[in-house]
Amino acid sequence: MPLTLRSNRRARSQSRTRTPRVSRHRKAALLASAVSVCLLAAGAPAKPLGVGDRLYPYLGNPGYDVTSYDLSLTYPGTNDKPLQAVTTIDAWTTADLERINLDFAHGTVRSVEVDGQPASFTSAGEDLVVTPDHPLSEGSWTRITVKHTSDPAAVKEQDGGWVRTTDGLAMANQADAAHLVFPCNDHPSDKAMFTFHVTAPTGYTVVANGLPAGVHRAGRTTTWTYRTRHPMATELAQVSIGRSAVLHREGPHGLPLRDVVPSADAKALEPWLAKTPAQIAWLESKVGPYPFETYGVLMAQASTGFELETQTLSLFEKDLFTASSLPRWYKESIMVHELSHQWFGDSVSPRTWSDVWLNEGHATWYEALYAEETAHRSLTNRMKSAYAASDSWRAAGGPPGLPKPPSPGQKIGIFRPNIYDGAALVLYALRQEIGRPAFERLEREWARAHRDSTATSADFVQLASTVSGRDLSGFFKAWLYGEKTPPMPGHPDWKVSDPDKSAKPDRKASGPAKAPKAHGKAAGQARATQANRKPSVPVKPVKPVKPRTGR
């Protein structure tokens, strides 16, 4: 439920009564000056803003901190028509604001209210710029209500946002596509609580992040409500609408699990879904308690070319599990990759997108470690292959801690091998440098210290130095930001391939090294090519490259 807001009108009124007495001429001059300033501000053209992210300059907006989203969606029964929607945002202002910028595109705005009063609005780039009937003062609560449409058909496949499945819709908002679905402050630095109310024709099943909070049937429609119990970045929002079966089971310590699959495939997919409890227990033994109120797998009937760690409900292509060309151990390791993100990326979110190596490097690390411990796929061999390719990856995509910006029209182009196996290689080097016991303490402490929050690369460096009892700033400077890959501790024989001669790692039967991010059919073709390559092993399907921000 949206928060009850505090009004600042009384405070503003009181401040006016305390204004010192001045002459009539002075009052007139002050009034004229104030009017001219207001007219100037009101007449200035609206422009898109951002929070200063190095990779996505116009992502997010300054001046406020969102505390909660309440999102109501009405699905018309077909995924090629707009959904009617109402998004209510409760926020705390961090500056005096005459305008409020929200990230929003690919929808029609019907009306906007601020604190219950109609507000004017316009668009600028991919921002919705709202002008309330009165300026908002710093340190005040405000509620913004936007009535709009949310149009799956208006979004290009590679853009993300809504994903059209054969029987409905799902979401894939990484890294900056949530604003293609609903108005928001679309940057992971501003996490908030979420409530979803989704109305669909009876016969459809709706599942969203968090736990169910009610189902109401009225006539031919049903409204499903879900609420999160932990703050969430907008890029991790998930709503599934389809002819789905929801399968329930219990995880470690009584954790409620729910999986969402096409009804016709529930029996065939059950053996894969049944693996989740043990996978959660395995990760808890490595990094501590599972951080959220529930978990599950959403298997969508869609060709996306990626899997995605949406919070408490990870998105997978159903075909990943039905394809016979991919080995079982590999599919299980990909399940663990997305599950690992619940700790690394979802609970502990990146403060900026330059910190994305903390997400993908850790998920790749536990993917590879799981394959080693459960399927005897050598982690060391995989890291040796990654080391050989590391200079090539750094040249193409930048060092792991300083990824190159995406190319125009390829906003999720930051999802390159340098932040997958290249970043996992940094963690391997760290374990070599400080020893396994200290490394394992660091991992658990990292997940605990920054739970439900955001963190930076500098935070990780500081904690690693504290846990190890030594200054590791020089070590991380070389491994995270160097153009060339440093020598690997403990492996003086490891060699880096010449980037000019080979852009591919020397993969033996050790494990997958990430391929560049692809989208849709291109990703599926890359996956099939890798799976049929001998003696190499398949490369994990990677998240698409979207012109908005990323997958």
C-alpha positions as a printed Julia matrix, in Angstrom:
551×3 Matrix{Float64}:
   0.0     0.0     0.0
   1.33    3.48   -0.86
   2.67    5.44    2.04
   0.62    8.13    3.73
   2.24   11.4     2.8
   3.01   14.38    4.94
   1.95   17.75    3.69
   4.44   20.62    3.61
   1.89   23.3     2.82
   1.52   24.3     6.47
   5.26   24.67    6.83
   5.39   26.79    3.7
   2.53   28.9     5.0
   4.24   29.42    8.34
   7.47   30.42    6.65
   5.6    33.08    4.71
   4.09   34.62    7.87
   7.57   34.97    9.37
   8.94   37.05    6.49
  10.38   40.35    7.81
   8.36   43.5     7.1
   9.54   45.47    4.11
   8.34   48.59    2.29
   5.6    48.45   -0.4
   8.17   49.27   -3.1
  10.53   46.58   -1.8
   7.65   44.09   -1.73
   6.71   44.95   -5.3
  10.3    44.54   -6.45
  10.62   41.19   -4.69
   7.32   40.0    -6.14
   8.3    41.03   -9.65
  11.63   39.31   -9.26
  10.02   36.09   -7.96
   7.46   36.11  -10.75
  10.15   36.59  -13.38
  12.22   33.73  -11.92
   9.17   31.41  -11.87
   8.25   32.34  -15.43
  11.85   31.77  -16.5
  11.91   28.34  -14.83
   8.5    27.4   -16.17
   9.44   28.57  -19.65
  12.77   26.76  -19.78
  12.58   23.74  -22.07
  12.27   20.36  -20.42
  15.33   18.18  -20.79
  16.28   14.61  -19.89
  18.34   14.23  -16.74
  20.43   11.47  -15.21
  22.24   10.57  -12.0
  25.65   10.76  -13.63
  26.17    7.09  -14.46
  29.31    6.82  -16.59
  27.81    4.16  -18.86
  24.22    5.45  -19.06
  24.28    9.25  -18.66
  20.5     9.72  -18.84
  19.51    6.83  -16.6
  17.89    7.69  -13.27
  17.06   11.18  -12.07
  18.36   13.51   -9.36
  16.4    15.24   -6.62
  14.42   12.45   -5.03
  14.65    8.97   -3.5
  11.82    6.56   -4.28
  10.53    4.6    -1.3
   7.8     2.58   -3.01
   6.09    1.81   -6.3
   2.47    0.73   -6.58
   1.89   -0.55  -10.11
  -1.56   -1.47  -11.46
  -1.74   -3.15  -14.86
  -4.74   -4.36  -16.84
  -3.94   -6.99  -19.46
  -6.4    -6.97  -22.4
  -6.03  -10.68  -23.17
  -3.64  -10.25  -26.08
   0.02   -9.26  -25.98
  -0.02   -7.0   -29.02
  -2.17   -4.29  -27.45
  -1.35   -1.75  -24.72
  -2.07   -2.48  -21.08
  -3.89    0.22  -19.14
  -1.77    1.18  -16.15
  -1.53    3.39  -13.07
   1.86    3.87  -11.41
   1.98    5.49   -7.98
   5.39    6.56   -6.7
   6.11    7.62   -3.14
   9.39    9.47   -2.79
  11.45   11.6    -0.47
  12.81   14.77   -2.07
  16.55   15.34   -1.7
  16.51   18.82   -3.28
  14.09   21.65   -3.95
  12.23   20.67   -7.12
  10.1    22.7    -9.49
  10.05   19.76  -11.89
  10.26   16.02  -11.42
  11.89   13.88  -14.09
  10.82   10.26  -14.37
  12.24    7.71  -16.77
   9.43    6.61  -19.11
   9.06    5.77  -22.79
   6.88    3.64  -25.09
   3.63    4.5   -23.36
   0.94    7.17  -23.56
   0.5     9.31  -20.46
  -3.15   10.12  -19.72
  -2.68   12.27  -16.62
  -0.31   13.01  -13.75
  -1.05   14.04  -10.19
   1.42   15.22   -7.56
   0.18   15.07   -3.97
  -3.37   14.63   -5.26
  -3.31   17.73   -7.48
  -3.23   17.69  -11.3
   0.24   18.39  -12.72
   1.37   19.34  -16.17
   3.77   17.05  -18.02
   5.78   16.7   -21.18
   8.43   14.38  -22.57
  12.14   14.95  -23.13
  14.18   12.12  -24.56
  13.15    9.06  -22.54
  12.05   11.19  -19.57
   8.58   12.15  -18.45
   8.98   15.69  -17.06
   6.32   16.63  -14.51
   5.61   20.15  -13.26
   3.5    20.13  -10.06
   1.18   22.98   -9.13
   3.64   24.03   -6.42
   7.4    23.57   -5.97
   8.48   20.69   -3.79
  10.82   21.51   -0.93
  13.82   19.41    0.01
  13.14   16.8     2.66
   9.44   16.3     1.95
   7.36   13.27    1.07
   5.61   13.39   -2.26
   3.29   11.08   -4.15
   3.25   11.0    -7.94
   0.42    9.19   -9.71
   0.7     8.57  -13.44
  -2.13    7.11  -15.51
  -0.64    5.67  -18.67
  -0.48    2.81  -21.1
   2.23    0.17  -21.22
   2.65   -1.07  -24.76
   4.45   -4.36  -25.47
   4.1    -3.9   -29.22
   5.84   -0.51  -29.15
   9.03   -2.03  -27.75
  11.53   -3.5   -30.18
  12.6    -7.03  -29.31
  16.16   -6.0   -28.53
  15.04   -3.14  -26.3
  13.81   -5.29  -23.45
  11.02   -4.33  -21.14
   8.04   -6.49  -22.0
   8.88   -9.88  -23.49
   6.04  -11.33  -25.53
   5.64  -15.04  -24.9
   3.46  -17.47  -26.85
   0.74  -17.15  -24.21
   1.24  -13.72  -22.66
   3.98  -11.51  -21.27
   7.03  -11.45  -19.02
   9.53   -8.71  -18.15
  13.23   -8.33  -18.88
  14.29   -4.89  -17.67
  18.07   -5.08  -17.35
  19.73   -2.72  -17.45
  17.54    0.27  -18.32
  14.29   -1.08  -19.73
  11.94   -0.85  -16.74
  11.04    2.62  -17.95
   9.74    1.06  -21.17
   7.08   -0.55  -18.97
   6.28    1.98  -16.22
   7.44    5.45  -15.05
  10.27    5.1   -12.55
  13.68    6.2   -11.37
  15.35    3.56  -13.51
  18.73    3.15  -11.86
  19.87    0.45   -9.39
  21.14    3.05   -6.93
  17.5     3.86   -6.05
  15.95    0.65   -4.72
  12.38    0.66   -3.44
   9.52   -1.54   -2.26
   7.05   -2.77   -4.9
   3.37   -3.65   -4.98
   1.82   -5.1    -8.15
  -1.89   -5.31   -8.98
  -2.41   -7.1   -12.29
  -5.84   -7.67  -13.79
  -6.21  -10.26  -16.54
  -9.01  -12.28  -18.09
  -9.91  -15.19  -15.85
  -8.0   -18.24  -17.05
  -4.66  -16.45  -17.08
  -2.21  -16.8   -14.23
  -0.22  -13.81  -12.95
   2.93  -14.04  -10.85
   5.19  -11.15   -9.83
   8.11  -10.43   -7.52
   7.56  -11.11   -3.86
   4.67  -12.88   -2.18
   0.98  -13.06   -3.13
  -1.24  -10.61   -1.25
  -4.65  -11.47   -2.64
  -6.63  -12.7    -5.63
  -9.94  -11.02   -6.47
 -12.3   -12.29   -9.16
 -14.88   -9.94  -10.63
 -16.92  -11.01  -13.61
 -14.63  -12.23  -16.36
 -11.42  -10.85  -14.86
  -9.16  -11.64  -11.95
  -6.86   -9.21  -10.13
  -3.67  -10.62   -8.62
  -1.7    -8.66   -5.99
   1.95   -9.22   -5.02
   4.21   -7.34   -2.62
   7.94   -7.43   -2.03
   9.36   -7.62    1.47
  12.76   -6.29    0.46
  13.74   -3.26   -1.64
  14.32   -3.91   -5.31
  15.98   -2.16   -8.24
  13.65   -1.37  -11.13
  15.73   -3.5   -13.5
  14.79   -6.58  -11.44
  11.0    -6.19  -11.62
   9.11   -9.19  -12.99
   5.49   -9.76  -13.97
   4.48  -12.98  -15.72
   1.07  -13.24  -17.41
   0.19  -16.47  -19.18
  -1.53  -19.83  -19.3
   0.78  -21.0   -16.58
   1.04  -23.56  -13.84
   2.49  -22.45  -10.5
   4.29  -25.29   -8.77
   5.01  -24.98   -5.07
   7.67  -26.69   -2.96
   9.7   -25.97    0.13
  13.3   -24.85    0.21
  15.86  -24.8     3.04
  14.55  -23.62    6.44
  10.97  -23.69    5.14
  11.6   -21.12    2.38
   8.5   -21.02    0.13
   9.41  -21.75   -3.49
   7.16  -21.28   -6.51
   7.97  -22.0   -10.14
   6.02  -20.69  -13.12
   5.92  -22.87  -16.23
   3.64  -23.38  -19.23
   0.84  -25.63  -17.99
   1.35  -28.19  -20.74
   5.04  -28.61  -19.83
   4.78  -28.83  -16.06
   5.41  -32.57  -15.83
   8.34  -32.55  -18.27
  10.05  -29.63  -16.51
   9.54  -30.88  -12.96
  12.91  -32.72  -12.77
  14.71  -29.42  -13.38
  12.57  -27.46  -10.95
  13.15  -30.03   -8.23
  16.87  -29.16   -8.25
  16.35  -25.67   -6.81
  16.18  -26.52   -3.07
  19.54  -28.29   -3.16
  21.06  -25.47   -5.2
  19.91  -22.91   -2.63
  21.36  -25.05    0.17
  24.66  -25.29   -1.71
  24.87  -21.51   -2.11
  23.9   -20.91    1.5
  26.86  -23.05    2.5
  29.1   -20.69    0.51
  27.71  -17.21    1.12
  25.14  -17.37    3.9
  21.34  -17.33    4.21
  19.18  -16.8     1.15
  18.34  -13.07    1.23
  14.68  -12.92    0.18
  11.17  -14.07    1.06
  10.76  -16.57   -1.77
  12.4   -17.88   -4.93
  11.41  -19.61   -8.1
  12.09  -20.19  -11.76
   9.99  -18.63  -14.52
  10.28  -20.69  -17.71
   8.95  -18.57  -20.54
   7.86  -19.71  -23.97
   9.9   -17.04  -25.72
  13.09  -16.72  -27.72
  15.16  -14.2   -25.79
  18.72  -15.49  -26.07
  19.36  -14.89  -22.37
  18.4   -15.8   -18.84
  17.78  -13.07  -16.25
  18.0   -12.77  -12.47
  14.74  -10.93  -11.79
  14.39  -10.69   -8.01
  12.84  -13.82   -6.4
  11.73  -15.13   -9.83
  14.54  -15.76  -12.32
  13.58  -15.72  -16.0
  14.67  -18.59  -18.25
  13.86  -19.63  -21.77
  11.93  -22.88  -21.6
  13.97  -24.17  -24.55
  17.16  -24.08  -22.47
  15.81  -27.08  -20.56
  14.23  -28.92  -23.48
  17.2   -28.64  -25.86
  18.99  -31.97  -26.12
  22.21  -30.41  -27.43
  23.21  -28.98  -24.05
  24.61  -31.21  -21.29
  22.73  -31.52  -18.01
  25.61  -30.21  -15.88
  25.72  -27.1   -18.0
  22.02  -26.34  -17.6
  22.29  -26.83  -13.85
  25.25  -24.45  -13.66
  23.22  -21.79  -15.49
  20.43  -22.24  -12.94
  23.03  -21.63  -10.23
  24.36  -18.57  -12.1
  20.97  -16.83  -11.95
  20.33  -18.05   -8.4
  23.69  -16.6    -7.31
  22.5   -13.21   -8.51
  19.88  -13.17   -5.76
  22.82  -12.48   -3.42
  25.11  -10.72   -5.92
  23.24   -8.1    -7.92
  19.76   -8.33   -6.41
  20.26   -8.16   -2.63
  23.62   -6.37   -3.02
  23.02   -4.16   -6.04
  25.6    -2.13   -7.98
  25.78    1.54   -7.04
  26.68    2.33  -10.65
  26.7     0.19  -13.78
  30.5     0.32  -13.8
  30.24   -1.95  -10.74
  28.45   -4.63  -12.78
  31.47   -6.96  -12.55
  30.44   -7.54   -8.92
  27.16   -9.01  -10.22
  28.3   -11.06  -13.17
  31.75  -11.98  -11.89
  30.31  -13.53   -8.73
  27.5   -15.31  -10.56
  30.0   -16.73  -13.04
  32.3   -17.74  -10.18
  29.6   -19.77   -8.41
  28.36  -21.17  -11.7
  31.87  -22.51  -12.34
  32.44  -23.62   -8.75
  29.16  -25.54   -8.77
  30.13  -27.25  -12.03
  33.43  -28.24  -10.46
  31.96  -29.59   -7.24
  28.96  -31.38   -8.76
  30.1   -32.32  -12.28
  33.92  -32.41  -12.01
  34.39  -29.54  -14.48
  37.73  -28.04  -13.53
  37.5   -24.46  -12.24
  41.25  -24.03  -12.61
  41.17  -25.1   -16.25
  38.33  -22.7   -16.93
  40.21  -19.84  -15.28
  43.37  -20.71  -17.21
  41.4   -20.46  -20.45
  39.93  -17.15  -19.33
  43.4   -15.89  -18.44
  44.6   -16.65  -21.97
  41.75  -14.57  -23.41
  41.79  -11.82  -20.79
  43.87   -9.26  -22.68
  41.63   -9.69  -25.71
  38.54   -9.15  -23.58
  40.06   -6.06  -21.96
  40.95   -4.62  -25.34
  37.45   -5.19  -26.68
  35.34   -4.31  -23.66
  37.6    -2.58  -21.17
  38.94   -3.9   -17.85
  36.38   -5.65  -15.64
  36.02   -2.66  -13.3
  35.93   -0.07  -16.08
  33.8    -1.47  -18.92
  33.63    0.5   -22.12
  30.35    2.34  -22.76
  27.88    0.61  -25.05
  27.8     1.52  -28.71
  24.91    3.69  -29.93
  21.79    1.6   -30.23
  23.39   -1.24  -28.23
  22.76   -0.18  -24.65
  23.27   -3.6   -23.13
  26.54   -3.9   -24.98
  28.32   -3.67  -21.63
  27.52   -7.35  -21.11
  30.73   -8.64  -22.63
  33.1   -11.48  -21.6
  35.23   -9.05  -19.57
  32.52   -8.81  -16.89
  31.72  -12.53  -16.91
  34.69  -14.89  -16.99
  37.0   -11.86  -17.0
  35.57  -10.75  -13.66
  35.45  -14.28  -12.27
  39.16  -14.4   -13.09
  39.66  -11.44  -10.74
  37.98  -13.42   -7.95
  40.15  -16.44   -8.71
  43.27  -14.24   -8.52
  42.02  -12.8    -5.23
  41.55  -16.27   -3.76
  45.06  -17.14   -4.89
  46.38  -13.94   -3.33
  44.71  -14.06    0.12
  44.02  -17.79    0.48
  40.81  -19.78    0.45
  39.76  -19.23    4.12
  40.02  -15.42    3.89
  38.3   -15.41    0.51
  35.37  -17.44    1.79
  35.02  -15.16    4.84
  35.01  -12.16    2.53
  32.22  -13.59    0.39
  29.95  -14.24    3.34
  30.7   -10.88    4.94
  30.06   -9.04    1.66
  26.61  -10.58    1.27
  25.8    -9.87    4.92
  27.17   -6.32    5.21
  25.45   -4.96    2.1
  22.21   -6.92    2.13
  19.22   -4.98    0.77
  21.54   -2.17   -0.25
  23.92   -0.99   -2.96
  27.7    -1.17   -3.05
  30.66   -0.17   -5.17
  33.92   -1.68   -6.3
  35.66    0.53   -3.72
  33.49   -1.03   -1.0
  34.62   -4.49   -2.09
  38.27   -3.45   -2.11
  37.94   -2.0     1.4
  36.22   -5.07    2.81
  38.7    -7.43    1.15
  41.56   -5.46    2.71
  39.92   -5.59    6.12
  39.18   -9.32    6.0
  42.63  -10.22    4.69
  44.44   -7.87    7.07
  46.42   -6.19    4.3
  46.08   -3.32    1.84
  44.81   -4.78   -1.44
  44.28   -1.5    -3.28
  47.28   -2.09   -5.54
  46.18   -5.62   -6.32
  42.68   -4.5    -7.32
  43.93   -1.49   -9.25
  45.86   -3.8   -11.55
  43.21   -6.51  -11.85
  40.12   -4.29  -12.14
  41.45   -1.33  -14.09
  44.62   -2.35  -15.89
  44.72   -2.53  -19.68
  46.82   -5.69  -19.39
  46.13   -8.75  -17.25
  48.52   -9.0   -14.28
  50.49  -12.18  -13.55
  48.34  -14.82  -11.87
  49.39  -15.51   -8.26
  50.5   -19.09   -7.89
  50.56  -19.74  -11.64
  53.66  -18.1   -13.12
  53.35  -20.41  -16.13
  49.97  -19.02  -17.23
  50.24  -17.04  -20.45
  48.04  -14.44  -22.09
  47.3   -14.86  -25.78
  48.24  -12.06  -28.16
  45.03  -10.03  -28.64
  46.05   -9.29  -32.22
  46.34  -12.98  -33.06
  43.48  -14.5   -31.14
  40.34  -13.07  -29.58
  39.2   -16.44  -28.3
  40.35  -18.35  -25.22
  41.99  -21.72  -25.56
  39.07  -23.76  -24.28
  39.71  -27.36  -23.42
  37.16  -29.56  -21.7
  37.15  -27.35  -18.65
  34.05  -25.2   -18.74
  32.43  -22.37  -20.61
  33.93  -18.93  -21.01
  31.37  -16.27  -21.79
  30.7   -15.26  -25.34
  29.81  -11.66  -26.17
  26.25  -10.77  -25.29
  23.81  -11.43  -28.06
  20.08  -11.1   -28.42
  17.28  -13.19  -29.86
  18.12  -15.44  -32.78
  21.76  -14.36  -32.82
  22.17  -15.55  -29.25
  20.41  -18.83  -29.99
  22.65  -19.44  -32.98
  25.75  -18.64  -30.92
  24.57  -21.03  -28.24
  24.0   -23.83  -30.76
  27.38  -23.22  -32.39
  29.15  -23.41  -29.05
  27.22  -26.51  -27.98
  28.22  -28.41  -31.12
  31.87  -27.41  -30.98
  34.35  -30.16  -30.08
  36.19  -30.59  -27.8
  34.94  -27.27  -26.46
  31.91  -27.04  -24.2
  28.88  -24.81  -24.67
  29.03  -21.16  -23.8
  26.32  -19.9   -21.49
  23.58  -17.99  -23.27
  24.13  -14.39  -22.4
  21.78  -11.54  -21.87
  20.81   -9.53  -24.9
  22.28   -6.23  -25.93
  19.57   -3.71  -25.85
  19.44   -0.18  -27.19
  18.02    0.98  -23.93
  20.43   -0.35  -21.34
  20.8    -3.98  -20.9
  19.61   -7.38  -20.12
